[in-house]
Amino acid sequence: MYKAFKGLWSFHTSLHPVKLALVGYLSYIIAGCILLWEPFSQKGVGTNVLDCLFISTSAVSTTGLATVSIADNFNLFGQVVILLLIQLGGIGYMTFSSFVVLSASRNLSEARTGVAKTVFSLPSHFRVDKFIRSVIIFTLVIETTAALALYAAFLRRGADNPVWSAIFHSVSSFCTAGFSIYNSSFEGFADDFWLNAIVSATAIFGAVGFIVFVDVWRRITHKEERITLTSRIILYTTLWLTIIGTFLFFVSEPSVQVMPGEKRLLASFFQTMTAMTTVGFNTINISAISHASLLLLAVLMVIGASPSGTGGGLKSTTFAAVVGVMVSAMRGKHEVRFWGRKVPDDRLQAAVASLGFYLGTLLVGTYLLALTEVFPFENLLFEAASALGTVGLSTGITPDLSDLGKFIITLLMFVGRIGPLTFGLALAAGTPKVQTDEDLAI
């Protein structure tokens, strides 16, 4: 037994950092699937193993797509399991496991520090232990505050079990998971300004991420003269995508044009926010919106959230870098600059590679769904974009997918959580003999 454990641990520590992250998330998914498949997690007629695997993957990847109703198919214990999977997926495999290690000891091993720097894309001089403790504290503070605020909002609206509803949706919002214990998500709260505002603020905090928050706070408190270039790009990209997306949805979407002005603006903002942050909630029926709005939301889902946050997608920094390359090429320039500061060539190369991998994965996933499913093409493309972007918005076709279609979406959600480029590296990477800064750079 000891030799078997020692051999397993030796294999575990010898894995390449990105392979270790892949194995870690996969272990969460399998454990979650087993727990959800057990009778003590279910109610009603029961949920088959494929649907349990789908839900577990969706929770760990913080996607929110569901083949069955969370409220109708899982009891309180099952919903707690889903919430724990969301939390583990949201804060990340390396954050949680490293925090457990730090709770038992004061330092991380050199190997674990290297893996953490790879997963979080941290500089070589960064204090990983301090970073991880701060992320956990930041997560608990935001989620607790959001839960208290949501409790007041649900209580005011007379919602059933407002305590559990507030806890579940605060975690789901911050982790940008999009899971809801309401079958119609937040469609019943489309006119509730405060609930929309609380969910939006929580999701934006999660999507932007701890590093950007600290960067802005240090600037506000005058500890730094300016925020970093990366944080500035994230904030400006998020702001302008929100403004542009809300405006386009407001003026072009027929289903919101019949609403009063304030509700129309609120619905337009919320749907833009939920696609861009990849939180995946909805206050209007997605299956009823126009093709133009489906495309708009799909583009926002592909762009996604911040690389330092809990959201998915291509990432706002990658999108900004690719746009910078295009603009520089049209101007005949050989370097990309933002606010007078040059973007390193290796970052640009990584951005272009990420774009290629991401779009390639999206096209392959959509192609496979088109082979196996009978739904309109635009619905399949939207479903694939939502799965790969770990968003959770759907035109309503998820429960009616074939078994093969469900498995394809499951793979897309898993790849989306790891990241297409990182997933490719995990499959191709060997076992490094010595971990250097070059090995840690993705």
N, C-alpha and C positions, 0 to 999 in steps of 0.2 A: 504493500500500500504506500509506504514511504517512498519507495523507488518510483512508483507510478506518479505520485504527486510531484516528486523532484523532477522527473522527466517532463511532465506537463508544464511546470513552472519554467524549466530551462527553455522549452519550446516557446512559451509565452514571451519571455524576455528577449529571445533571439529574433523575434519578428521585427520587420521594418516598421517604423512608426505609423505609417498610413495603413499598413496591414493590421496592426494592433487595434487601431481605431475601428476598422471595418469589423474585425472579430468581436470587439466589445459591443458595438451596436447590434450585431447579429445575435449575440448571447442574450441581450435584453429582449429582443423580439421573440426568440424561441421561448424564453421563460414566461413572457407575457401571454403568448399563445396558449401555453400549457395551462396557465392559471385561468384564462378566460374560457377555456374549453371544459373545465371542470363544472359539474352540476351546481356546486355551491356558489358559482359566479353568475349563473344564468337564471332566467325565469321564463315562463311560457313553455313553448315546445322545444326550446334549446337551439343553440347555434352551432353549425357544423364547423369542422376544423379549418376549412379554407377561409370562412368568414372570420373566425377567430384570429387566424394568421394575418388576414387583411387589416382587421381592427388594430391588432398589436403593432404591425408595421406602421400603420397610419398614426398611431399614438406616439411611438418612439421617433418617427420622422417628423412629428408635429405637423402633420398634414391636415387631418380632419375629415377626409373622405371616409364614408361609411357605407357598407353594403347592407347593414341592418340598423334598426333604431337602437341607439344607446339606452334610451329610457325604457323601451318596451322589451328588449332582449336581455338586459343585464340588471341584476339587482344592485343594492347598495354596495356590496362587496365587489362586484364586478366593475362598478363605476369607479370605486376607489382604486382598483388595479389599473384601470385605464388612466386615471388621473396621475398615479405614480409613474406610469410609463411616459406620459406627457412631460412630467417634471424632469425625469431622467433624460429624456430626449432633448428637452429645452435647454437645460444647463449643460448638457453634453456629457459623453462618456468619460472623458478625461477629467473634467471638472469634478464630477461626483466621486469617481474612484480615487482621485488625488486628494480630495477633501477628507475622505475616509482615512487615507494613509496619514494625512497631516493631523487628524484628530487623535491618532494613536502615537504619533511621533512628531518631532518638531521640524523634520526635514524630509524632502523627497529624494529618492535615489537619483543618480545621474541619468540612468536610462529613462525613468519616468519624467524627469525634467525635460529631457530631449524630446520625448513623445508629446508632452504638453506644448512645448514651443512649436512643434510641427502642426499640431491640431489648431492652435490659436494663432499661428503665424506671428509669433512674438519675436522681437529682436533678441540677439544672443545674450545681451547684458541684462535682460528683463528678469525681475524677481518673480518667478513663477508661483512660489508659495504664497506670497503676499497677494498676488493677483487673484489666485483661486479663492482665498478666504474672502477677499473683497467682493468677488462675484457672487458668492453664496449669500453674504450679508445684503448686498444690493437686491438680489432676487427676493429674499424673504421680506425685506422692507417694502418693496413695490407691491408684491403679491398680497401682503397683509393689509396695506393701505387700500388697495383696490377692492379686496374682499369686504372690508368695512363699508366702503362707499357703495359697493354693489348691493350689500345687504339692505342698506337704507333705501336704495332704489327699488329693489324687488319687493320689500315690505310695503312700500308706498303703493306699488301696483297690485298688491294682493297676490303675489306669485306663491305657488305651492313650495313649501320647504325652503324659505328664503336663505337660511343659513348655508345649507349644502349647495344651493344654486349659486350663491355668492362665492363660496370657496372654489367650486368647480370652474366657474367662468373666469375668476380672477387668474387662476393658474393657466387655463386654456388661452386666455388673452395675452398674458405676459410671454408665454412660450410660443405665441403665434400658432397655436394648434388648430383653432377653429372648431373643436369638438363642443357640442352643446347637448344638454339634457332636454332641450326642447326640439321636437321633430322638425319644426319650421325655422330653426335657428332663432334669430331675433326679429323675424317678420312681425311678430305681435307687439314689438316695442319700437316700430319704425318712427313713431311720433314722439318718443320719449327722449328729449334733448339730453338730460343728465345721464341716463344710462348709456346712450350713444357716446357721449363725451368721455365717460369713465372707461368704457371698453376701448375707445380709440386711443386715449392717452396711455393706457396700460400697454396696448399693442405697440404703440410707437416707441415707448420706453424699451420694450423687449427687442423690437426690430432694429433700433438704432444701436443699442448695446451699451454695456458698462463703460468701455474705454472712451467712447465719445462723450458720455455723460460726465465722466471725471475730467476729461479735457475741457469741456465747457465750464464746469464748476471751478476749475483752477483758473480759468480766464476771468470769470465773474468775481472771484475772490482776490484777483490781482496777484496770484502766485505765478502766473505765466503771462507774458506780454501778448501772446496770440495762441490760438488753437492750432493744432498740427494741420498740415496740408490734407491728410487723409480725412480727418474729422470735418474739415471745411467742405471737402468734396461730398462727403456723405450727407451733411446737413443741407447744402445747397441743392444737391440732386433730389433729396427727399422732398424738400420744400417745393421745388418747381414741378416735379412730377405730380405732387398732390394738387397744386393749383391748376395745372394744365388738364390733368385727368378729371378733376371735379368740374371744371368749366365745360369740357367736351361732353361729359355725361349729362350735365345739366341742360345743355342746349340741344342735344341730339337724341336722347333716349325717350321714346314715346311713353313708356310705362310710368315715368316720373313727371311728365308734362301735365298730367291731369291732377297732380297734387298741388296743395297750396304752396306759395312761394317758400316759406320757411321749411316745410317738410320736404319739399323738392330739393332744396339746397342741402339739407341734412342727409337725405338718402344718397344724393350724388357724391357728397364728401365721403360718407361711410363706405360706399362700394369702391370708391377709388382707394381709400385708405386700406380696406381689407384685402384688396388685390396687391397693393404695393408693399405692405408690411408682411404679406402672406399669412395673415391671421385667419382668413377664410370664413368669417361670419358673413351673414347677409341679412338685410332688412327688407329686401324686395325679392320677388321670385325670379331667380336667375334664368329659369327655363322660358320666361316670358319676355326677356329683353331682346332687342334687335341684334342682327348680325354685326352691325357696326360696333355696338356696345360690347358684344362678346369679344370681338377682335381687340378693342381698347383694353378690356380687362385682361385678356390673354397676354398682351404686350407688357402690361404692368406686372403680371405674374412672372413673366420671363425675366424682367429686369430685377425684381425682387428687392430684398432688404439690405441692411449693412452687413459686411463680413464679420463684424464684431458682435452682432446681435443674434437673436434666436430664430430669425426668419430665414427663408430659403431663397431660391431663385439664382440668377446669374450673379447678383450682387451689384449694388449701386456704384461702387468704385470701379468695377470691371466695365460697366456700361459707360461711365464717364471717361475712362481711359480709351475705350474703343472710339467714342465720339471724338475725343481729342486727337487720336490718330487720323481719323477721317478729315477733320478740319485742318490739321497740319499738312496733310497730303494735298488737299485742295489749294492751300496757300503756298505750296511749294517749299515748305519748311521741313527740316530733318529732325526736329525734336518737338516734343509735346510739353507745353508749359501751362500751368494753372496759376493765376495771380503772380506771374513773374518767376515761378519756381519750376524747375525742370523735373519731369517725371522720369525716374530711372528707366533705362531701356529694358532691364530684366522684368520690371513690373508691366511694361507694355507688352512684352512678349508673353508673359503669363496671362494677361488679359485676353489677348487674341487667341491663345490656345484654349482658354476656358470657354470663350465664345464658340469656338469651333466644336469642342467636345459637347457643349451644352446643346447647341442646335442640332448636331448630329444625333445625339441621344433622343432629343425630342422628335426628330423626323423618323427615326427607327421605331420608336414607341408608337407613334401615330400610324405608321405603316402597318405594324403588326396588329393594332386594334382594328384598322380598316379591313384586314384579312379575316378577322375572327368575329367582328360585330356587325350588326345590321342597322345601326343608328346613323343619322346624317353625319357627313364628314366633319362639319364645323363643331358638332357636339363631341366627337372623338378627339379632335385637335384640342379643344378646350379642356377635356378631361385629362389628356396626356400632359398638357401644360400645367394644369393644376396639380397633378401628381408629382411631376418632376420639380416643380417650384415649391413643393410641400405647402400648398395653399389650402385646398379643401373646398373651393367653390366648385359647383357642379350644376349642370343643366338638368339633373335628376335622373341620369341614366345609370348611376353607380350600382344600385341594387339589382338592376336588370342585366348587368353584364354576364356573359358566359363565364364558366369557370376559368377558361383560358384567358379571357379578358381581365378577370379579377387578378389572376396571377401576373399578367403583364403590368397592370397598374401597381401591384404590390412591388414588383421589381423597380418600377420607375420611382416610387416613393422612397425606396431604400437607397437607390442611386442618388436621388435628389437630396437626401439627408447627408450622405457622405460627400456629395459633390461629384459631378461626372468626371472632372479631371482627376480629382483625388481617387475616385473609384478605379479609374484606369491605371493610375500609378500603383494602387494597392494590389491590383492583379498582376502587374508587371514587375513590381519591385522585388529585388532579392534581399538578402540579409546583409546589411552593411557591417563591415568589420569594425570600423571606427566611425562614430557619429561626429561629423564636423558641422560647421555652420552651413557649408554647401549641401550637406545631406539633409539639413533641416529646412531648407528653403523650398517652398512649393510655388 
